[in-house]
Amino acid sequence: MSAPPTEPPTEPPIELPVAPETYIPVGQNDQTSDYEDDFQSDTASLASSVTKYRVENGRQYHGYKDGAYWGPNDESQNNQLDISHHMFTILLDNKLFLAPIPSSPQRVLDVGTGTGIWALDFADEFPSAEVIGTDLSPIQPLFVAPNCRFEIDDACGWIEQLEMSIEFKSDDGTVTNDHVLSVWSRTFLEAGEKFGKTFRIADLAREYIVGAGFEKVVERKFKLPVGGWSSDPRYRELGRWNLLHCEQGIEGWAMALLTRVMGWDYAEVQAFLAWMRTGLRNRRTHAYYNVSVVYGQKPLVNEDN
């Protein structure tokens, strides 16, 4: 069992010139005062295990194929999913997708739909489309648009995958090797290796999609700041949403992994989370992580084959 290290001393910001095309511009105010203020499944029936939830360390987890996914499905984590949807919509310039699909798509599958918010928005924007959202947990709303439905499923057209990197970075050296954000990244990578589920999906998505036989594969990467430290209004808004997203999500992301996989106890996890929250809120830390969007097209299959 390994426990989180002690908190390192706070380091002053390193002032470096920033190029708009390379760096997220840093704002002048490093004070923290304003920083902290701010299912209707269509399947005939569900296996009883679907709604038989597991409660552990005060968090609720899905019971369908127990262990297939480590994250909780309780109200707190569902709120985080909706926050992330709003944040990513801003990041993609108010677009729901980047893939060059037809202007009037007719069949859309949202794999891992979560609360169903993306599928619902897509169904509203394209009312002639049939939108299906699948997930391991029946946490989607009961009343939805007539062209949208949800299935509890372990589920040719276009595929698009958006993934967040687990590795926090900075362009000015403020995320040091001993910073809690770096410790968080290394801890999750280690837990993933032990768990047998990599947390490097953001780096591997393109390789996996190409390997699955998709063509015309495109990958785009975005920097997503943590906190409102940037002088750029769009990045500042994104950063504030991301800070809320991270604070809402970190306990759900960490609890099962650190207790089940890493062998920590509840108190150790809570202490680590407290340190993590302090690091996230430190405006002198100009942190971001990469978001990878990969899309590709499945080749048309000859009906004679």
C-alpha positions in Angstrom: 0.0 0.0 0.0 1.2 3.5 -0.8 0.0 6.7 0.8 0.0 10.1 -0.7 3.2 12.2 0.0 3.1 15.3 2.1 2.2 18.6 0.5 5.2 20.5 -1.0 5.8 24.2 -0.4 3.9 26.6 -2.7 6.2 27.9 -5.4 6.0 31.4 -6.9 4.8 31.7 -10.5 7.3 31.7 -13.3 6.7 34.5 -15.7 7.2 33.5 -19.3 6.1 35.1 -22.6 3.1 33.4 -24.0 2.2 33.0 -27.7 -1.5 32.8 -28.4 -1.1 29.8 -30.8 1.0 27.9 -28.2 0.2 29.1 -24.7 -2.9 29.9 -22.7 -2.4 33.5 -21.8 -2.0 34.1 -18.0 -3.9 36.8 -16.3 -2.3 39.4 -14.0 -4.3 38.7 -10.9 -3.1 35.7 -8.9 -5.4 36.3 -5.9 -7.8 33.5 -4.9 -10.7 35.4 -3.4 -12.8 35.6 -6.5 -11.6 32.2 -7.6 -13.4 30.2 -4.9 -16.7 32.2 -5.1 -17.3 31.7 -8.2 -34.1 6.5 -18.1 -36.6 5.2 -20.2 -34.8 2.3 -21.6 -36.3 1.0 -24.8 -35.2 -2.6 -24.0 -38.1 -4.9 -23.0 -36.8 -5.4 -19.5 -33.7 -4.7 -17.4 -31.7 -7.3 -15.7 -32.2 -6.9 -11.9 -28.5 -6.3 -11.5 -28.9 -3.0 -13.5 -30.7 -1.2 -10.7 -29.0 -3.1 -7.8 -26.5 -0.5 -6.9 -23.5 -0.9 -4.7 -22.7 1.6 -2.0 -19.1 1.9 -0.9 -17.3 4.7 1.1 -20.4 6.8 0.9 -20.6 6.7 -2.9 -23.0 4.7 -5.2 -21.8 2.5 -8.0 -23.6 0.6 -10.8 -24.4 -3.1 -10.3 -24.4 -4.1 -14.0 -21.3 -6.1 -14.8 -19.9 -5.0 -11.5 -16.4 -3.7 -11.9 -16.6 -2.9 -15.6 -16.5 0.8 -14.8 -15.0 2.2 -11.6 -16.8 5.6 -11.4 -19.9 6.2 -9.3 -23.3 6.9 -10.7 -24.8 9.0 -7.8 -26.3 12.5 -8.0 -23.0 14.2 -7.2 -21.1 12.5 -10.1 -24.1 13.0 -12.4 -23.9 16.7 -11.8 -20.2 16.6 -12.7 -21.1 14.9 -16.0 -23.5 17.7 -16.8 -20.9 20.3 -15.9 -18.4 18.6 -18.2 -20.9 18.6 -21.1 -21.3 22.3 -20.8 -17.6 22.8 -20.5 -16.8 20.7 -23.5 -19.5 22.5 -25.6 -17.7 25.8 -24.9 -14.3 24.2 -25.7 -15.6 23.0 -29.1 -17.1 26.5 -29.9 -20.7 25.5 -29.0 -20.5 22.4 -31.3 -21.8 19.0 -30.2 -19.3 17.2 -32.5 -16.5 17.9 -34.9 -16.8 14.9 -37.3 -17.9 16.0 -40.9 -21.2 14.0 -40.7 -24.1 14.8 -43.1 -26.1 17.9 -42.5 -29.2 15.8 -41.7 -28.0 12.8 -39.7 -30.7 10.1 -39.3 -29.2 7.5 -36.9 -26.9 8.4 -34.0 -25.5 6.2 -31.2 -24.1 7.8 -28.0 -22.0 5.1 -26.3 -21.5 5.8 -22.6 -24.2 8.4 -22.6 -24.1 9.1 -18.9 -26.9 11.4 -17.9 -27.9 11.5 -21.6 -27.4 15.3 -21.9 -25.4 15.1 -25.1 -27.9 12.7 -26.7 -30.8 15.0 -25.7 -29.1 18.1 -27.1 -28.4 16.3 -30.3 -32.0 15.1 -30.6 -33.2 18.7 -30.1 -30.8 20.0 -32.7 -31.6 17.3 -35.3 -35.3 16.4 -34.7 -35.4 14.1 -37.7 -32.6 11.9 -36.3 -33.1 8.8 -34.3 -30.8 9.1 -31.3 -30.0 6.2 -29.0 -27.9 6.6 -25.8 -26.4 3.5 -24.1 -24.8 3.2 -20.7 -24.2 0.8 -17.9 -26.5 2.8 -15.5 -30.1 3.8 -15.9 -29.6 7.4 -14.8 -31.1 9.1 -17.8 -34.3 11.2 -17.6 -37.7 9.5 -18.1 -39.3 12.2 -20.3 -37.3 12.8 -23.5 -37.8 14.0 -27.0 -39.7 11.5 -29.2 -36.6 11.0 -31.4 -34.4 10.0 -28.4 -34.3 6.9 -26.3 -31.9 5.2 -23.9 -30.8 1.6 -23.5 -28.8 -0.2 -20.9 -26.3 -1.9 -23.1 -22.8 -2.9 -23.5 -22.9 -1.7 -26.9 -21.5 2.3 -39.9 -21.0 5.7 -40.1 -18.8 8.0 -38.2 -17.3 7.5 -34.7 -16.2 10.4 -32.5 -14.4 10.1 -29.2 -13.5 12.8 -26.7 -11.1 12.0 -24.0 -9.4 14.0 -21.2 -5.7 13.4 -20.5 -5.0 12.4 -16.9 -1.7 14.4 -16.9 -1.8 18.0 -15.7 0.7 20.3 -17.3 1.8 23.9 -17.4 3.6 26.0 -20.0 5.4 28.1 -17.5 6.8 25.5 -15.0 4.2 26.1 -12.3 3.1 22.4 -12.3 6.3 20.9 -10.9 7.2 17.2 -10.5 6.2 17.3 -6.8 3.1 19.4 -7.3 -0.1 17.6 -6.2 -1.5 17.7 -9.7 1.6 15.7 -10.9 1.2 13.3 -8.0 -2.4 12.8 -8.9 -1.5 12.0 -12.5 1.2 9.5 -11.5 -1.1 7.9 -8.9 -3.9 7.3 -11.5 -1.5 5.9 -14.1 -0.1 3.5 -11.5 -3.7 2.5 -10.4 -4.6 2.0 -14.0 -1.7 -0.4 -14.5 -2.7 -2.4 -11.4 -6.4 -2.3 -12.4 -5.6 -3.4 -16.0 -7.4 -0.4 -17.5 -5.1 2.3 -18.9 -5.7 5.9 -18.1 -3.8 7.0 -21.3 -6.9 6.7 -23.5 -6.5 10.3 -24.6 -3.1 9.4 -26.0 -4.2 6.1 -27.4 -7.6 6.8 -28.9 -6.4 7.5 -32.4 -4.4 4.3 -32.5 -7.3 2.3 -31.2 -9.8 3.8 -33.7 -7.4 3.2 -36.6 -6.8 -0.3 -35.3 -10.6 -0.9 -35.3 -10.7 -0.3 -39.1 -11.9 3.2 -39.3 -10.6 5.5 -42.1 -10.2 9.2 -42.5 -9.2 9.4 -38.9 -8.6 12.9 -37.6 -7.3 13.9 -34.2 -7.5 17.3 -32.7 -6.0 18.3 -29.3 -7.2 21.2 -27.1 -5.7 22.7 -24.0 -8.2 23.0 -21.1 -7.1 25.2 -18.3 -7.9 24.5 -14.7 -9.2 27.7 -13.0 -9.7 31.3 -14.2 -6.1 32.3 -14.3 -6.0 33.1 -18.0 -6.2 36.6 -19.4 -8.2 35.3 -22.4 -11.9 35.6 -21.7 -12.8 32.2 -23.4 -10.0 30.3 -21.6 -10.9 32.0 -18.3 -14.5 30.9 -18.6 -13.4 27.4 -19.6 -11.0 27.3 -16.7 -13.7 28.3 -14.2 -16.0 25.6 -15.5 -13.2 23.1 -15.4 -12.3 24.0 -11.8 -16.0 23.3 -10.8 -15.9 20.1 -13.0 -12.7 18.9 -11.2 -13.9 19.8 -7.7 -17.3 18.1 -8.3 -15.6 15.0 -9.7 -12.4 14.2 -7.9 -13.9 12.2 -5.0 -15.9 10.0 -7.4 -12.9 9.6 -9.7 -10.5 8.6 -6.8 -12.4 6.8 -4.1 -12.9 3.3 -5.6 -9.5 3.3 -7.3 -7.5 4.4 -4.3 -9.3 2.1 -1.8 -9.9 -1.0 -4.0 -6.8 -0.9 -6.1 -4.1 1.1 -4.2 -5.1 -0.1 -0.8 -5.6 3.3 0.8 -8.1 3.8 3.6 -10.9 6.3 3.5 -9.1 8.9 5.7 -6.0 8.8 3.4 -8.1 9.4 0.4 -9.9 12.3 2.0 -6.6 13.8 3.0 -5.3 13.5 -0.6 -8.5 15.1 -1.9 -8.1 18.0 0.4 -4.5 18.5 -0.8 -5.8 18.2 -4.4 -8.5 20.8 -3.9 -5.9 23.2 -2.6 -3.7 22.6 -5.6 -6.6 23.1 -8.0 -7.6 26.4 -6.4 -4.1 27.9 -6.4 -4.3 30.6 -8.9 -0.5 30.8 -9.0 -0.5 27.4 -10.7 -1.2 27.8 -14.4 -2.4 24.2 -15.0 -4.2 22.6 -17.9 -4.6 19.2 -19.4 -5.0 18.1 -23.0 -8.4 17.1 -24.4 -8.3 14.8 -27.5 -11.1 14.6 -30.0 -10.7 11.7 -32.5 -13.1 10.9 -35.3 -13.1 8.5 -38.2 -15.4 6.8 -40.7 -16.2 3.1 -40.9 -15.6 1.8 -44.5 -18.8 0.9 -46.4 -19.3 -2.8 -46.5 -20.2 -4.5 -49.8 -23.6 -6.1 -49.3 -22.5 -9.1 -51.4 -19.8 -9.9 -48.7 
